[in-house]
Amino acid sequence: MTAKQVSELIEVKRSTIYQWVHEGFIPYVKLGKTVRFKKAELFRWIDKNYRKERVSFKTVEKTLRKKSFQREFF
């Protein structure tokens, strides 16, 4: 898979994918100067490391208040 395909799949900018490659955060294969991603390895990585779900600030605030973290954060 290309960086463009991966970025579309997990809905992040292509520059983020390249940053993750540079940091060694995401599994990749380098063919000369070209970066590619093995689909099976990528899906294992996604299952293990990536949460696509976005949570609103209100949800986070409500959860923190419920767990009595308000003294530290609010």
Biopython code that builds the backbone (N, CA, C, O; Angstrom):
import numpy as np
from Bio.PDB.StructureBuilder import StructureBuilder

atoms = [
    (1, "MET", "N", (0.843, -1.173, 0.000)),
    (1, "MET", "CA", (0.000, 0.000, 0.000)),
    (1, "MET", "C", (0.890, 1.239, 0.000)),
    (1, "MET", "O", (2.014, 1.211, 0.501)),
    (2, "THR", "N", (0.380, 2.303, -0.559)),
    (2, "THR", "CA", (1.123, 3.560, -0.577)),
    (2, "THR", "C", (0.777, 4.383, 0.664)),
    (2, "THR", "O", (-0.191, 4.093, 1.367)),
    (3, "ALA", "N", (1.578, 5.404, 0.919)),
    (3, "ALA", "CA", (1.298, 6.309, 2.041)),
    (3, "ALA", "C", (-0.050, 6.991, 1.840)),
    (3, "ALA", "O", (-0.786, 7.209, 2.802)),
    (4, "LYS", "N", (-0.371, 7.324, 0.611)),
    (4, "LYS", "CA", (-1.665, 7.951, 0.315)),
    (4, "LYS", "C", (-2.810, 7.011, 0.680)),
    (4, "LYS", "O", (-3.787, 7.441, 1.293)),
    (5, "GLN", "N", (-2.705, 5.751, 0.316)),
    (5, "GLN", "CA", (-3.749, 4.776, 0.636)),
    (5, "GLN", "C", (-3.900, 4.605, 2.143)),
    (5, "GLN", "O", (-5.015, 4.532, 2.659)),
    (6, "VAL", "N", (-2.781, 4.544, 2.839)),
    (6, "VAL", "CA", (-2.815, 4.397, 4.296)),
    (6, "VAL", "C", (-3.439, 5.633, 4.932)),
    (6, "VAL", "O", (-4.255, 5.517, 5.846)),
    (7, "SER", "N", (-3.062, 6.806, 4.457)),
    (7, "SER", "CA", (-3.613, 8.038, 5.034)),
    (7, "SER", "C", (-5.120, 8.114, 4.823)),
    (7, "SER", "O", (-5.842, 8.574, 5.707)),
    (8, "GLU", "N", (-5.600, 7.675, 3.677)),
    (8, "GLU", "CA", (-7.041, 7.659, 3.419)),
    (8, "GLU", "C", (-7.741, 6.618, 4.288)),
    (8, "GLU", "O", (-8.852, 6.846, 4.766)),
    (9, "LEU", "N", (-7.093, 5.488, 4.485)),
    (9, "LEU", "CA", (-7.678, 4.413, 5.284)),
    (9, "LEU", "C", (-7.897, 4.835, 6.734)),
    (9, "LEU", "O", (-8.966, 4.600, 7.297)),
    (10, "ILE", "N", (-6.889, 5.455, 7.335)),
    (10, "ILE", "CA", (-7.012, 5.808, 8.755)),
    (10, "ILE", "C", (-7.313, 7.287, 8.975)),
    (10, "ILE", "O", (-7.319, 7.771, 10.107)),
    (11, "GLU", "N", (-7.560, 7.989, 7.888)),
    (11, "GLU", "CA", (-8.007, 9.381, 7.928)),
    (11, "GLU", "C", (-7.059, 10.317, 8.677)),
    (11, "GLU", "O", (-7.465, 11.060, 9.571)),
    (12, "VAL", "N", (-5.789, 10.259, 8.287)),
    (12, "VAL", "CA", (-4.798, 11.220, 8.769)),
    (12, "VAL", "C", (-4.070, 11.774, 7.548)),
    (12, "VAL", "O", (-4.124, 11.184, 6.469)),
    (13, "LYS", "N", (-3.404, 12.880, 7.714)),
    (13, "LYS", "CA", (-2.661, 13.478, 6.603)),
    (13, "LYS", "C", (-1.514, 12.571, 6.179)),
    (13, "LYS", "O", (-0.951, 11.834, 6.988)),
    (14, "ARG", "N", (-1.186, 12.639, 4.910)),
    (14, "ARG", "CA", (-0.067, 11.852, 4.398)),
    (14, "ARG", "C", (1.228, 12.241, 5.103)),
    (14, "ARG", "O", (2.088, 11.392, 5.337)),
    (15, "SER", "N", (1.368, 13.518, 5.440)),
    (15, "SER", "CA", (2.571, 13.965, 6.151)),
    (15, "SER", "C", (2.682, 13.289, 7.515)),
    (15, "SER", "O", (3.787, 13.043, 7.998)),
    (16, "THR", "N", (1.550, 12.991, 8.132)),
    (16, "THR", "CA", (1.558, 12.274, 9.413)),
    (16, "THR", "C", (2.089, 10.859, 9.221)),
    (16, "THR", "O", (2.863, 10.365, 10.040)),
    (17, "ILE", "N", (1.673, 10.214, 8.145)),
    (17, "ILE", "CA", (2.167, 8.862, 7.843)),
    (17, "ILE", "C", (3.681, 8.889, 7.690)),
    (17, "ILE", "O", (4.370, 8.033, 8.244)),
    (18, "TYR", "N", (4.210, 9.858, 6.949)),
    (18, "TYR", "CA", (5.661, 9.949, 6.762)),
    (18, "TYR", "C", (6.380, 10.273, 8.072)),
    (18, "TYR", "O", (7.492, 9.797, 8.300)),
    (19, "GLN", "N", (5.764, 11.065, 8.919)),
    (19, "GLN", "CA", (6.352, 11.359, 10.234)),
    (19, "GLN", "C", (6.425, 10.081, 11.062)),
    (19, "GLN", "O", (7.434, 9.814, 11.716)),
    (20, "TRP", "N", (5.348, 9.291, 11.032)),
    (20, "TRP", "CA", (5.331, 8.024, 11.766)),
    (20, "TRP", "C", (6.394, 7.068, 11.231)),
    (20, "TRP", "O", (7.020, 6.341, 12.003)),
    (21, "VAL", "N", (6.599, 7.064, 9.911)),
    (21, "VAL", "CA", (7.658, 6.241, 9.312)),
    (21, "VAL", "C", (9.006, 6.692, 9.863)),
    (21, "VAL", "O", (9.811, 5.870, 10.301)),
    (22, "HIS", "N", (9.248, 7.991, 9.839)),
    (22, "HIS", "CA", (10.508, 8.554, 10.331)),
    (22, "HIS", "C", (10.745, 8.185, 11.798)),
    (22, "HIS", "O", (11.877, 7.915, 12.199)),
    (23, "GLU", "N", (9.673, 8.174, 12.595)),
    (23, "GLU", "CA", (9.779, 7.861, 14.021)),
    (23, "GLU", "C", (9.790, 6.360, 14.302)),
    (23, "GLU", "O", (10.024, 5.946, 15.437)),
    (24, "GLY", "N", (9.538, 5.539, 13.276)),
    (24, "GLY", "CA", (9.477, 4.096, 13.471)),
    (24, "GLY", "C", (8.204, 3.650, 14.166)),
    (24, "GLY", "O", (8.157, 2.561, 14.739)),
    (25, "PHE", "N", (7.178, 4.476, 14.121)),
    (25, "PHE", "CA", (5.926, 4.191, 14.821)),
    (25, "PHE", "C", (5.026, 3.230, 14.051)),
    (25, "PHE", "O", (4.253, 2.483, 14.651)),
    (26, "ILE", "N", (5.127, 3.248, 12.733)),
    (26, "ILE", "CA", (4.255, 2.440, 11.879)),
    (26, "ILE", "C", (5.123, 1.470, 11.072)),
    (26, "ILE", "O", (6.199, 1.852, 10.613)),
    (27, "PRO", "N", (4.677, 0.227, 10.892)),
    (27, "PRO", "CA", (5.484, -0.731, 10.119)),
    (27, "PRO", "C", (5.472, -0.378, 8.628)),
    (27, "PRO", "O", (4.427, -0.055, 8.064)),
    (28, "TYR", "N", (6.635, -0.444, 8.010)),
    (28, "TYR", "CA", (6.751, -0.107, 6.589)),
    (28, "TYR", "C", (7.895, -0.887, 5.967)),
    (28, "TYR", "O", (8.713, -1.494, 6.658)),
    (29, "VAL", "N", (7.929, -0.853, 4.651)),
    (29, "VAL", "CA", (9.004, -1.464, 3.876)),
    (29, "VAL", "C", (9.551, -0.381, 2.962)),
    (29, "VAL", "O", (8.788, 0.361, 2.343)),
    (30, "LYS", "N", (10.859, -0.291, 2.879)),
    (30, "LYS", "CA", (11.477, 0.701, 2.001)),
    (30, "LYS", "C", (12.070, -0.027, 0.800)),
    (30, "LYS", "O", (12.908, -0.916, 0.946)),
    (31, "LEU", "N", (11.624, 0.365, -0.378)),
    (31, "LEU", "CA", (12.120, -0.195, -1.631)),
    (31, "LEU", "C", (12.870, 0.915, -2.353)),
    (31, "LEU", "O", (12.269, 1.725, -3.059)),
    (32, "GLY", "N", (14.170, 0.947, -2.175)),
    (32, "GLY", "CA", (14.947, 2.070, -2.686)),
    (32, "GLY", "C", (14.581, 3.309, -1.886)),
    (32, "GLY", "O", (14.783, 3.355, -0.672)),
    (33, "LYS", "N", (14.040, 4.315, -2.568)),
    (33, "LYS", "CA", (13.593, 5.530, -1.883)),
    (33, "LYS", "C", (12.083, 5.520, -1.631)),
    (33, "LYS", "O", (11.534, 6.466, -1.067)),
    (34, "THR", "N", (11.424, 4.452, -2.052)),
    (34, "THR", "CA", (9.970, 4.369, -1.958)),
    (34, "THR", "C", (9.546, 3.658, -0.677)),
    (34, "THR", "O", (10.094, 2.614, -0.324)),
    (35, "VAL", "N", (8.573, 4.231, 0.007)),
    (35, "VAL", "CA", (8.020, 3.634, 1.225)),
    (35, "VAL", "C", (6.703, 2.955, 0.868)),
    (35, "VAL", "O", (5.840, 3.552, 0.225)),
    (36, "ARG", "N", (6.558, 1.705, 1.291)),
    (36, "ARG", "CA", (5.321, 0.952, 1.076)),
    (36, "ARG", "C", (4.928, 0.279, 2.389)),
    (36, "ARG", "O", (5.731, 0.171, 3.316)),
    (37, "PHE", "N", (3.690, -0.164, 2.444)),
    (37, "PHE", "CA", (3.149, -0.773, 3.651)),
    (37, "PHE", "C", (2.517, -2.108, 3.290)),
    (37, "PHE", "O", (1.700, -2.190, 2.373)),
    (38, "LYS", "N", (2.903, -3.166, 4.026)),
    (38, "LYS", "CA", (2.302, -4.477, 3.820)),
    (38, "LYS", "C", (0.942, -4.484, 4.508)),
    (38, "LYS", "O", (0.825, -4.173, 5.694)),
    (39, "LYS", "N", (-0.069, -4.842, 3.748)),
    (39, "LYS", "CA", (-1.441, -4.761, 4.235)),
    (39, "LYS", "C", (-1.636, -5.551, 5.533)),
    (39, "LYS", "O", (-2.229, -5.030, 6.477)),
    (40, "ALA", "N", (-1.158, -6.780, 5.601)),
    (40, "ALA", "CA", (-1.357, -7.612, 6.799)),
    (40, "ALA", "C", (-0.703, -6.980, 8.026)),
    (40, "ALA", "O", (-1.306, -6.924, 9.097)),
    (41, "GLU", "N", (0.537, -6.504, 7.865)),
    (41, "GLU", "CA", (1.234, -5.866, 8.991)),
    (41, "GLU", "C", (0.536, -4.577, 9.409)),
    (41, "GLU", "O", (0.419, -4.280, 10.597)),
    (42, "LEU", "N", (0.076, -3.820, 8.425)),
    (42, "LEU", "CA", (-0.605, -2.561, 8.709)),
    (42, "LEU", "C", (-1.895, -2.796, 9.494)),
    (42, "LEU", "O", (-2.172, -2.088, 10.462)),
    (43, "PHE", "N", (-2.684, -3.790, 9.079)),
    (43, "PHE", "CA", (-3.933, -4.059, 9.791)),
    (43, "PHE", "C", (-3.679, -4.571, 11.206)),
    (43, "PHE", "O", (-4.452, -4.264, 12.114)),
    (44, "ARG", "N", (-2.624, -5.338, 11.412)),
    (44, "ARG", "CA", (-2.262, -5.750, 12.783)),
    (44, "ARG", "C", (-1.891, -4.527, 13.613)),
    (44, "ARG", "O", (-2.293, -4.406, 14.770)),
    (45, "TRP", "N", (-1.118, -3.617, 13.010)),
    (45, "TRP", "CA", (-0.722, -2.393, 13.702)),
    (45, "TRP", "C", (-1.950, -1.549, 14.043)),
    (45, "TRP", "O", (-2.058, -1.038, 15.158)),
    (46, "ILE", "N", (-2.864, -1.402, 13.104)),
    (46, "ILE", "CA", (-4.085, -0.632, 13.349)),
    (46, "ILE", "C", (-4.864, -1.241, 14.506)),
    (46, "ILE", "O", (-5.298, -0.525, 15.409)),
    (47, "ASP", "N", (-5.044, -2.559, 14.483)),
    (47, "ASP", "CA", (-5.778, -3.229, 15.566)),
    (47, "ASP", "C", (-5.127, -2.994, 16.915)),
    (47, "ASP", "O", (-5.813, -2.845, 17.925)),
    (48, "LYS", "N", (-3.813, -2.962, 16.932)),
    (48, "LYS", "CA", (-3.082, -2.835, 18.193)),
    (48, "LYS", "C", (-2.934, -1.391, 18.669)),
    (48, "LYS", "O", (-2.997, -1.134, 19.871)),
    (49, "ASN", "N", (-2.740, -0.455, 17.758)),
    (49, "ASN", "CA", (-2.307, 0.890, 18.146)),
    (49, "ASN", "C", (-3.208, 2.061, 17.803)),
    (49, "ASN", "O", (-3.036, 3.142, 18.366)),
    (50, "TYR", "N", (-4.134, 1.892, 16.926)),
    (50, "TYR", "CA", (-4.809, 3.076, 16.394)),
    (50, "TYR", "C", (-6.290, 3.065, 16.709)),
    (50, "TYR", "O", (-6.994, 2.093, 16.436)),
    (51, "ARG", "N", (-6.753, 4.165, 17.290)),
    (51, "ARG", "CA", (-8.181, 4.344, 17.546)),
    (51, "ARG", "C", (-8.682, 5.447, 16.635)),
    (51, "ARG", "O", (-8.293, 6.607, 16.769)),
    (52, "LYS", "N", (-9.533, 5.080, 15.726)),
    (52, "LYS", "CA", (-10.085, 6.044, 14.788)),
    (52, "LYS", "C", (-11.159, 6.904, 15.450)),
    (52, "LYS", "O", (-11.434, 8.022, 15.016)),
    (53, "GLU", "N", (-11.748, 6.371, 16.492)),
    (53, "GLU", "CA", (-12.845, 7.049, 17.172)),
    (53, "GLU", "C", (-12.391, 8.401, 17.707)),
    (53, "GLU", "O", (-11.326, 8.520, 18.314)),
    (54, "ARG", "N", (-13.194, 9.390, 17.479)),
    (54, "ARG", "CA", (-12.918, 10.720, 18.018)),
    (54, "ARG", "C", (-13.903, 10.975, 19.139)),
    (54, "ARG", "O", (-15.079, 10.623, 19.040)),
    (55, "VAL", "N", (-13.425, 11.579, 20.188)),
    (55, "VAL", "CA", (-14.254, 11.841, 21.355)),
    (55, "VAL", "C", (-14.320, 13.343, 21.566)),
    (55, "VAL", "O", (-13.302, 14.033, 21.500)),
    (56, "SER", "N", (-15.509, 13.841, 21.817)),
    (56, "SER", "CA", (-15.666, 15.278, 22.023)),
    (56, "SER", "C", (-15.104, 15.691, 23.374)),
    (56, "SER", "O", (-14.964, 14.871, 24.282)),
    (57, "PHE", "N", (-14.783, 16.976, 23.494)),
    (57, "PHE", "CA", (-14.273, 17.492, 24.760)),
    (57, "PHE", "C", (-15.296, 17.294, 25.869)),
    (57, "PHE", "O", (-14.932, 16.966, 26.998)),
    (58, "LYS", "N", (-16.583, 17.492, 25.552)),
    (58, "LYS", "CA", (-17.629, 17.328, 26.570)),
    (58, "LYS", "C", (-17.648, 15.907, 27.117)),
    (58, "LYS", "O", (-17.846, 15.709, 28.316)),
    (59, "THR", "N", (-17.446, 14.923, 26.260)),
    (59, "THR", "CA", (-17.407, 13.533, 26.706)),
    (59, "THR", "C", (-16.218, 13.301, 27.626)),
    (59, "THR", "O", (-16.350, 12.649, 28.662)),
    (60, "VAL", "N", (-15.059, 13.830, 27.253)),
    (60, "VAL", "CA", (-13.860, 13.688, 28.090)),
    (60, "VAL", "C", (-14.079, 14.382, 29.428)),
    (60, "VAL", "O", (-13.780, 13.820, 30.481)),
    (61, "GLU", "N", (-14.599, 15.599, 29.383)),
    (61, "GLU", "CA", (-14.848, 16.359, 30.607)),
    (61, "GLU", "C", (-15.811, 15.610, 31.528)),
    (61, "GLU", "O", (-15.577, 15.516, 32.732)),
    (62, "LYS", "N", (-16.877, 15.086, 30.967)),
    (62, "LYS", "CA", (-17.874, 14.341, 31.751)),
    (62, "LYS", "C", (-17.239, 13.112, 32.405)),
    (62, "LYS", "O", (-17.481, 12.832, 33.579)),
    (63, "THR", "N", (-16.435, 12.391, 31.647)),
    (63, "THR", "CA", (-15.770, 11.197, 32.177)),
    (63, "THR", "C", (-14.801, 11.558, 33.291)),
    (63, "THR", "O", (-14.762, 10.890, 34.325)),
    (64, "LEU", "N", (-14.021, 12.611, 33.085)),
    (64, "LEU", "CA", (-13.069, 13.031, 34.116)),
    (64, "LEU", "C", (-13.789, 13.470, 35.381)),
    (64, "LEU", "O", (-13.359, 13.142, 36.487)),
    (65, "ARG", "N", (-14.865, 14.199, 35.229)),
    (65, "ARG", "CA", (-15.633, 14.641, 36.403)),
    (65, "ARG", "C", (-16.227, 13.448, 37.137)),
    (65, "ARG", "O", (-16.239, 13.400, 38.367)),
    (66, "LYS", "N", (-16.711, 12.501, 36.373)),
    (66, "LYS", "CA", (-17.310, 11.299, 36.952)),
    (66, "LYS", "C", (-16.274, 10.522, 37.766)),
    (66, "LYS", "O", (-16.610, 9.911, 38.780)),
    (67, "LYS", "N", (-15.032, 10.544, 37.328)),
    (67, "LYS", "CA", (-13.966, 9.796, 37.998)),
    (67, "LYS", "C", (-13.194, 10.662, 38.985)),
    (67, "LYS", "O", (-12.121, 10.278, 39.450)),
    (68, "SER", "N", (-13.740, 11.824, 39.303)),
    (68, "SER", "CA", (-13.172, 12.731, 40.312)),
    (68, "SER", "C", (-11.788, 13.259, 39.959)),
    (68, "SER", "O", (-10.951, 13.430, 40.845)),
    (69, "PHE", "N", (-11.538, 13.517, 38.696)),
    (69, "PHE", "CA", (-10.266, 14.098, 38.288)),
    (69, "PHE", "C", (-10.349, 15.617, 38.173)),
    (69, "PHE", "O", (-9.358, 16.260, 37.828)),
    (70, "GLN", "N", (-11.513, 16.201, 38.456)),
    (70, "GLN", "CA", (-11.697, 17.629, 38.225)),
    (70, "GLN", "C", (-10.715, 18.489, 38.996)),
    (70, "GLN", "O", (-10.352, 19.562, 38.515)),
    (71, "ARG", "N", (-10.270, 18.069, 40.162)),
    (71, "ARG", "CA", (-9.328, 18.890, 40.925)),
    (71, "ARG", "C", (-8.007, 19.055, 40.188)),
    (71, "ARG", "O", (-7.354, 20.091, 40.306)),
    (72, "GLU", "N", (-7.613, 18.040, 39.430)),
    (72, "GLU", "CA", (-6.336, 18.095, 38.726)),
    (72, "GLU", "C", (-6.426, 18.817, 37.387)),
    (72, "GLU", "O", (-5.440, 19.403, 36.939)),
    (73, "PHE", "N", (-7.584, 18.784, 36.743)),
    (73, "PHE", "CA", (-7.686, 19.279, 35.381)),
    (73, "PHE", "C", (-8.572, 20.497, 35.212)),
    (73, "PHE", "O", (-8.430, 21.212, 34.220)),
    (74, "PHE", "N", (-9.491, 20.768, 36.148)),
    (74, "PHE", "CA", (-10.455, 21.850, 35.949)),
    (74, "PHE", "C", (-10.352, 22.888, 37.030)),
    (74, "PHE", "O", (-11.093, 23.871, 37.015)),
]
sb = StructureBuilder()
sb.init_structure("model")
sb.init_model(0)
sb.init_chain("A")
sb.init_seg("    ")
for serial, (resi, resn, name, xyz) in enumerate(atoms, 1):
    if name == "N":
        sb.init_residue(resn, " ", resi, " ")
    sb.init_atom(name, np.array(xyz, "f"), 0.0, 1.0, " ", f" {name:<3s}", serial, name[0])
structure = sb.get_structure()
